[in-house]
């Protein structure tokens, strides 16, 4: 599936965000454009990947990235 997304011309990256703590990158998120078959007028995106360095997991890094990403996409 991931390989299919890499060659799908309609799955274009829309937003990539990095989270930093004390100047160190600790998390990353990527939203990509998605097409819904049968509903071409609906704007959609998917979230993948979401990654947080294990030492910083369970500290709301991933949730903060998701929240900020959703905010930026709805502007």
N, C-alpha and C positions, 0 to 999 in steps of 0.2 A: 504494500500500500504506500509506504513512504517513497519508494522508488517511483511509483506511478505519479505521485505529486510533483516530484522533481522534474519530470518531463512533460507535465500537463501545462500547456501555455496559458490556460485560464487561471492557474493557481499561482498568482503573482504575490510576492511578499508585499504587505501593506505597511506594517509597523513592526519595528524591532526595538526592544527596550532592554537596557542593562540596569541592574540594581547595584549600587556601591555602598559599602560600609567602610568607613575610614580610608577612602580612596581605593579600596580593593573591590574589583568586580566579584559579586557573589551570586548573581542570578541573571537569567536571560529569558526573554519571552519573544515569540514571533507570531504575529497574526498574518494570515495569508488570505487573499481573495478566494471566494468560493462561488461556484455556479450551482444553482438548484435546478436540476433537470425538470422542465415543465413549468418553471416559474422564473423566466429570464429577467423580469422586472424587479425581483426582490434582491436587494443588496445583502450579501452574506459574507462572512469570513469565518475562518476556523483558527483555533489556537493550537499551535504545535510547532516547536517544542516549548515546554516550560521546564527550566532547569535551575536548581539552586544547589550550591555547594553543600554537601552533607553537614558540615559544621554549622551552617546558617539555616538549616531547615527547622521548621516549627517555630519560626520567629516572625512570621507574617510577611516574609520577603516575597514569596510566590503570590500570595493574596494581594499584596500591594501592587505588584506588577500587573496582575489581571485587572484590578480596579482602575489603575491609571490607563492601561491600554483601552479598556472599554470607554472611559471618559474621553480619551483622545479620538476615538473612532466615531463618537456621536457628535463631535463638534462640527 
